[in-house]
Every structure is written in C-alpha cells, then in structure tokens.
Amino acid sequence: MIHGQDPLGQKELAIMYLVGWTTLLIAGPGKYSLDGALGK
C-alpha cells in the first residue's frame, strides 16, 4: 500500500482506469467475459 494514505484526488486517475478496464473485461469478448460465461 504505497499510496494508501494519498487523498482521493491523487488516486482518481488510477480508479478511472480500473473502472474502464474492468468494464471492458466483463463486457468484451473473451475467456473471462460475461458473454463467454453465459454463452456456454
């Protein structure tokens, strides 16, 4: 937890990237997506 005590303003960009990446992981095609899990 190197930056665990940083204020939210400094963490905001990392959180935005995490949300976007997670959305693409779940919604996109691939082995770990919801589409792939529901299609089986």
Steps between C-alpha positions, in 0.01 A plus 500: 500500500748758383241770430231381743498826694486729195189718460232394254604768250833326444341155470223610265682428174595149610142433611368622164736266314401210727128559439551523123718189487255301712210608280682388187600173664141415592325636191752412233553170324733247648555221745413700815207705370136469598418438136733203494369362830134535402554360153618161624 
